[in-house]
Amino acid sequence: MLILTRKINEAIRLGEDIRIILVQIKGGQVRLGIECPPHVRVLREELYEAVRQEIGTTRLHFQI
């Protein structure tokens, strides 16, 4: 796992097409903005796990 430190409005790049921006820090929560191509699916971890368990597979393959 790579751990990075960012300040508000600073970003992290994942490859050429994905940008994650630290939008806000409030109490124990961090708000992130994610810019990515439309074919890239972005899910919260708990939603990803719930869907994965519901369909009974180890990986989700999204249709574009």
N, C-alpha and C positions, 0 to 999 in steps of 0.2 A: 504494500500500500504506500502510495506517495502522499505525503501530507504537506500542504502548502499554506502559507499565511497570506491573506489578502486584506486590503482595506476597502471601505465602501467605494463603489464604482470602479474597482479594479477587476480585471478579468483573467480567466484561464482559457487557453486554447487546447482543444483536443483535435489534432489534425488541422486540416485547412477549413473544415466546414462547421465545426462546433465551437461555440464560445459560451462560457459560463461566467456571469457577472454577479458579483456580490452587491445586492441592491440595498439591503437593510439588515441591521442587527438590532434586535429589540428584546430585552430580557433574555430568555433562554432560546430564542428562535433566530434563525438566519433566513433571510429571503434571498433566493437566487433567481436570476433571469437566465434563460437558456435560449440561445439562438442556434438553430440547426435547420438543415434541409427538411422539407415536408415528409420525405420518406423515412426519416429517423423518428422512431417512436420514443417518447419520453414518459415514463411512468414512475410514480413514487414506489419505493421498495415494497411497502405493505400491499399496494394494489397489484403489483407484479406477482407477488407471492400468492395472493388470494386467487388470482386468475389461474396461475400455474397449478395450484392445488385443485381447483375446481375441475380443470380439464385433465388432471392427472398426468402431467408430463414434467420432465426435468428442465426443459427449455421452451420458451415461447417463440414461435416463428410468425411474425406479423405479415399479413398480406398488404401490399401497397395498393 
